[in-house]
């Protein structure tokens, strides 16, 4: 992919200035604006149908390759610059991949650095090695490391805290090296031209301290026992407080420390003893910082395209189309409504989910089996697979195997583009599937506005209350407490919600206040998941609440929306078999014009309206007993397995064909006191069926009848 880009803000309102950062080897790039109005694969274009807005933007800009800032590190100013000074540095370190042959700098002072190389621990000055302890470090154990420099020698005193035999090793070497610096740098030996750390370190560092005299034997013994000694340091910092902050206040001498590019906090330190799993209760057990060589919060590119949105631009999903050298890519821009304006419908774009799945598993994609339109991927797209962009998502893990908990939008998001196929389904997921809902809204001709998850949280009830109905995307999985409170309050005050997706409102999510483009997710040891949060590290630094799934926090989605996560699988989808309530209840009127018994046994995603991840109606989990259950899935295969949270033991025979009582998707409708209504479908694949056959199908008609009832002036089910 030889054109990459991201917006400074991917949600704007009419009248705003839009800035886009572009990186490409081409000398020039043509940029134009389009409005996206369909799902993938229409008119022989994988991006689907677009409406030209070149009157707003049609410009050629200079190209150029931009370097990405990758890797986290920290900077700690010393109390005063040191020059040819004897100094001792102590820290505890917990490396994750010490076996790598590439050097990893635990810390550096000027041109002196303590590095791990192929399991050895070395002290270097520039390119010269001053001392080395071979085969000294193994992964994921705490080490107490004291390094002294000056008086004609350097020494390394190393002890593994949990070792039973041969725990301590020391080495001294004669040298005239001295320290000259004004800053202690953690997890890097220096900073490269792009702003990325040189020789980045993977692992934790706990409580670094500096001393102008060699510490006493008692102090060294305390360190090697994992304890904080009484002897004061010349420079130290308060790592066990203000866990959401990117600055660290000094504890002894020294200036304010700064954490750069996603240093992780709220992680267990060398003295964590398991009595609490929260830094709120025992902050002294969380005096560690965790670093990764693939951390990324902001790619750090310059913005080389800038344009104004017209004051009267209609809210919707737009894209800047970039073209160069025969390549063409679209980068979505969400235009929210002008403050104070309203429409019958608000489409809520699940951007938290887009961030959580940002660039997930790019290298494993195989475009040869893309469905349903059998599009051949242009050659320029193939760059994506052999050269995936650095940086991963909270769906994935870091390169060292530790879980990712943050995801930032200020980087290219390859899979948040129209028509981008998904490795998991063999067709589409997330943004491209949500565009099928946009296509359906366009087909109905009902006026709608769009807003992102971030917009919704920021706008609150002032935004939500302007709409008769709120329509969700296909996979609104990651919700903050703020967002849930807004939506719940909206419903109880007469609002209507159409949940047109599956596996929604699932993971506890937080937003970093100072950087709202970053979300925090810590998957605890419950829920259906691809990784576990390390023991003791499930508490969010942004909000201090426990991570995990909302169900274990007392807010199962069944309670608010009638259905909750039941199963996942990626084989053939199916439709909904109509139940008695669709024929003989007040809700039967919503099926006017629909004659088939099975609706939705077609679609652009897995061939049916029910597929991918599905939700069921379950009174025991809080689904309202008065709900109209209009339909249920006709049968899912054993590729669909019951979710982990429904199992207390590992049991066989938990697939869709074996447990259709719980492995299923249900379509429900119910009222709420005060005039609110909910319609939920419990399936990610639903949107692909809405748009099937140009939106001319029974499922589309049913859903349209409900939307019109939700937005009309008459009672939803009549008098």
Protein Blocks (a to p, Z undefined) as FASTA:
>chain_A
ZZdcddfblcdcehiacddddddfbfbdcddddddfbdehiehianbpaddfklmoccdd
deddddddeddddddddfbdcehiacddddddddfblmbmbdcdfbdchjbccddeehia
cddehjbcfbdcehkbcghiacdddddeeehiacdddddfkbcbhkbccdddddfbdcdd
fbdcehiabdcfkopaehiaedddehiaddfbdcdfklmmmmmnopacfbdcfbdcdfkg
cklbcbdcdfbecdddddeehiaehiacfklghlaccfklmmmlmmcccddfkbcfbgoi
acfbdcdddfklccddddddddeehiacdddddddddehiacfbdcdddfklmmmmgoia
klmpcfklgcfklpacdfklmmmmmmccehidfkbccfkopacfbdcfbbcdfklcghia
cfklopaghjlmmmmmmmmmmmnopacddddfklmmmnmmmlmmmpfbdcddfblfbccf
klmmmmmmmmmnopacddfbehehkbgcdddfklmmbccddddfedjdfbdcdehilbcf
klopaedjfklnopafklmnopacfbdcdbdcddddddfklmncfklmmmgoiabfbghi
acjehoiabehjacdddfknopafkbccfbdcfbdcfklccdfklpcbdcehiafklmmm
lnccdddddddehiiacddehiaklmmmmmgghhpafklmmmmmmmmmmmmmbdfkoZZ
